[in-house]
Amino acid sequence: MKVLLYFVAALLSFIIFMAVLTPAAVVWRLISDEVSIPNLQVYQVSGTLWNGQAELKYRQFPISSLHWEIDPLSLVYGDIELEFLISGDSHEFSGEALLGHSRVAIVNLRGTLGSRYINDVSRSQGYTISGEFEVRDVNLATDFRLFNDAGGRVYWSGGRIVSLNEPGTRVWDLPSLEGDLDLVDSSVELLIHREQASVVDIRLKPDGWMSVTIKGRLLSLAKLPLPSATGMQDTVLEFEEKVFWPRKSSGEYFEHD
């Protein structure tokens, strides 16, 4: 019996040892087709499965470097728990992630995002922004059908928004703003406010649609005239955009243009 126990212990130790040293690039090649995310490119994967690095590029935004470290004990419960750091030109974020068979969660996300990161993309769309964004203690969770949790704070230092689409350049100066992240009717809501008065309401729905509602107070802060008979808390502009496509039950994403 002791011989059998020693053999099992040795076999488990060997399996764990080999898993720890498994190159991350090999694992990524095996699973990349199953976990691919639309518009996200992953390349230059290196290191090991437990402690690795990769480079990410989402749409036209600048390249980000990803570093992760997995907690081996989390595998005992059938999940993967890891710490991660995403950094690059004018941005840095860190936090923890939980990856399960039917649930993904981001915990204690924190970091900063400089305007230069945004302007690399927004400039081609006709506007630029100054200042810095900061996120603190952000939590997000989904079971791939619905959002299950959302919370945290977002801060913007304030600054200048420049529109390049008009016949002449237009400039608006805005004060610092804060945002509260919450879960509302299965949607992730970011309520942006100034001194507790709402200025913008952003909602991300489980079907991938994001709605943005702009209040009259934002125009007032930018020293723009309000439309006739419009109050500070009245909606002056509202629009929607599809920002992601939910997964099929097979793990793939619905096709889109």
C-alpha positions in Angstrom: 0.0 0.0 0.0 2.8 2.4 0.9 4.5 1.7 -2.4 1.2 2.6 -4.3 0.9 5.8 -2.3 4.4 6.8 -3.1 3.9 6.1 -6.7 0.7 8.2 -6.9 2.4 11.1 -5.0 5.4 10.9 -7.4 3.1 10.8 -10.4 1.1 13.8 -9.2 4.3 15.7 -8.5 5.5 15.0 -12.0 2.3 16.1 -13.6 2.2 19.3 -11.5 5.9 19.9 -12.3 5.3 19.5 -16.1 2.2 21.7 -16.0 4.1 24.5 -14.2 6.8 24.4 -16.9 4.3 24.1 -19.8 5.1 26.9 -22.3 2.2 29.4 -22.5 2.6 29.7 -26.3 1.9 25.9 -26.6 -1.3 26.2 -24.5 -2.4 29.3 -26.4 -2.1 27.5 -29.8 -4.3 24.7 -28.5 -7.1 27.0 -27.1 -6.9 30.2 -29.1 -9.8 29.2 -31.4 -12.1 28.4 -28.5 -11.5 31.6 -26.5 -11.0 34.2 -29.2 -12.6 37.6 -28.7 -13.8 39.7 -31.7 -11.4 42.5 -32.5 -8.8 41.4 -29.9 -5.4 40.2 -31.2 -3.1 38.2 -29.0 0.5 37.5 -30.0 4.0 37.1 -28.7 2.8 34.7 -26.0 5.8 33.7 -23.8 6.7 32.4 -20.4 4.9 29.5 -18.8 1.2 28.7 -18.2 1.5 29.8 -14.6 3.7 32.9 -15.1 3.5 34.3 -18.6 3.3 37.3 -20.8 1.6 38.3 -24.0 0.9 41.4 -26.1 -2.7 42.5 -26.8 -4.2 44.8 -29.4 -7.9 45.8 -29.4 -9.2 47.4 -32.6 -7.0 50.4 -33.4 -5.9 51.1 -29.8 -2.2 51.0 -28.9 -0.5 47.7 -28.0 -0.7 46.5 -24.4 1.5 44.1 -22.5 -0.2 41.5 -20.4 1.5 39.6 -17.5 -0.3 37.0 -15.4 0.4 34.7 -12.5 -1.9 31.8 -11.7 -2.6 30.5 -8.2 -2.1 26.7 -8.5 -4.3 26.0 -5.5 -7.4 27.4 -7.3 -7.4 24.4 -9.6 -8.4 22.2 -6.6 -11.8 23.9 -6.9 -12.0 23.6 -10.6 -11.4 27.3 -11.3 -8.5 29.4 -12.4 -7.6 32.4 -10.2 -4.9 34.7 -11.4 -3.4 38.1 -10.9 -2.7 40.3 -13.9 -1.1 43.5 -15.0 -1.9 45.2 -18.3 0.3 48.1 -19.2 1.5 50.2 -22.2 1.7 53.7 -23.6 -0.3 55.9 -21.3 -2.2 53.1 -19.5 -1.7 50.6 -16.7 -4.3 48.3 -15.0 -4.0 45.5 -12.4 -6.4 43.2 -10.7 -7.5 39.6 -10.2 -9.5 37.3 -12.4 -11.6 34.2 -11.8 -12.1 31.9 -14.8 -14.6 29.1 -14.4 -16.5 26.8 -16.6 -19.6 29.0 -16.5 -18.4 32.3 -15.0 -15.8 34.9 -15.5 -15.1 37.7 -12.9 -12.7 40.6 -12.7 -12.0 41.7 -9.1 -10.3 44.8 -7.7 -9.5 46.3 -11.0 -7.5 49.5 -10.6 -5.3 51.7 -12.7 -5.0 54.8 -14.9 -5.7 55.6 -18.5 -4.1 58.7 -20.1 -5.8 60.7 -22.8 -3.0 59.9 -25.2 -4.2 56.3 -25.3 -7.7 57.4 -26.3 -6.6 60.1 -28.7 -4.7 57.6 -30.9 -8.2 56.4 -32.0 -10.5 59.4 -31.3 -8.4 61.8 -33.4 -9.4 60.0 -36.6 -13.1 60.3 -35.5 -12.8 64.1 -35.1 -12.1 64.8 -31.5 -9.4 64.7 -28.8 -9.6 64.8 -25.0 -7.1 65.8 -22.2 -6.7 64.7 -18.6 -6.4 61.3 -17.0 -8.9 58.6 -16.1 -8.6 56.5 -12.9 -10.5 53.3 -11.9 -10.6 52.0 -8.4 -11.9 48.7 -6.9 -13.9 47.8 -10.1 -15.6 44.4 -10.0 -17.3 42.7 -13.0 -18.8 39.2 -13.4 -20.7 37.4 -16.0 -22.0 33.9 -16.7 -21.8 34.5 -20.4 -25.6 35.2 -20.6 -26.1 37.9 -18.0 -24.0 40.3 -16.0 -24.0 39.1 -12.4 -22.0 41.8 -10.6 -20.7 45.3 -11.2 -19.2 47.9 -8.9 -16.5 50.4 -8.5 -15.5 54.0 -9.0 -14.2 56.0 -12.0 -12.6 59.4 -11.9 -11.7 61.9 -14.7 -9.4 64.8 -13.8 -11.2 67.1 -16.1 -9.7 68.9 -19.1 -10.4 70.0 -22.6 -12.4 68.3 -25.3 -11.5 69.5 -28.8 -13.9 68.9 -31.8 -12.3 68.8 -35.2 -15.4 68.1 -37.2 -16.8 71.6 -37.3 -15.9 74.2 -40.0 -13.6 75.6 -37.3 -12.1 73.9 -34.3 -14.3 74.0 -31.2 -13.0 73.7 -27.6 -14.9 72.8 -24.4 -13.4 72.9 -20.9 -14.9 70.6 -18.3 -14.3 70.2 -14.6 -13.4 66.9 -12.9 -16.1 64.2 -13.0 -16.7 61.0 -11.0 -18.5 57.8 -12.0 -20.2 55.0 -10.0 -20.4 51.5 -11.5 -23.4 49.4 -10.6 -25.6 46.5 -11.8 -29.0 47.7 -12.8 -31.6 45.3 -14.3 -28.9 42.9 -15.5 -27.0 45.8 -17.2 -23.8 47.4 -16.2 -24.4 51.1 -15.5 -21.8 53.8 -15.2 -23.5 56.9 -13.8 -21.2 59.9 -14.3 -21.8 62.9 -12.0 -20.5 66.2 -10.8 -21.1 67.0 -7.1 -23.8 64.2 -7.0 -25.7 65.6 -10.0 -25.9 63.2 -13.0 -24.4 64.4 -16.3 -24.0 61.1 -18.3 -25.6 57.7 -17.9 -23.9 54.8 -19.7 -25.5 51.3 -19.8 -24.0 48.1 -21.2 -26.7 45.5 -21.8 -26.1 41.7 -21.9 -26.9 41.6 -25.6 -23.9 43.8 -26.3 -25.7 47.1 -26.9 -24.3 50.2 -25.1 -26.6 53.2 -24.6 -25.3 56.7 -23.7 -27.7 59.3 -22.2 -26.4 62.9 -21.9 -28.1 65.3 -19.5 -28.5 69.0 -19.8 -26.1 69.6 -16.9 -23.2 68.5 -19.1 -23.9 71.2 -21.6 -24.1 73.7 -18.7 -20.7 72.6 -17.4 -19.3 73.0 -20.9 -20.9 76.5 -21.0 -23.1 75.6 -23.9 -26.7 76.8 -24.2 -29.5 74.4 -23.3 -32.3 73.7 -25.8 -35.5 75.6 -25.1 -37.5 74.3 -22.1 -34.7 71.9 -21.2 -33.7 71.4 -17.5 -30.4 70.3 -16.1 -31.6 66.7 -15.5 -33.4 66.4 -18.9 -32.0 64.2 -21.6 -30.5 66.3 -24.4 -28.8 63.5 -26.4 -29.1 59.7 -26.5 -27.5 57.1 -28.7 -26.7 53.4 -28.8 -23.9 51.3 -30.3 -23.2 47.6 -30.5 -19.9 47.1 -28.7 -19.7 43.3 -28.4 -21.5 40.1 -29.6 -22.6 37.5 -27.1 -21.3 34.0 -27.3 -23.3 31.0 -28.8 -23.8 28.1 -26.5 -20.9 26.3 -28.3 -18.5 29.0 -27.1 -18.3 30.8 -30.4 -19.4 34.3 -31.1 -22.3 35.3 -33.3 -21.1 36.5 -36.7 -21.1 40.2 -37.4 -19.9 42.7 -39.9 
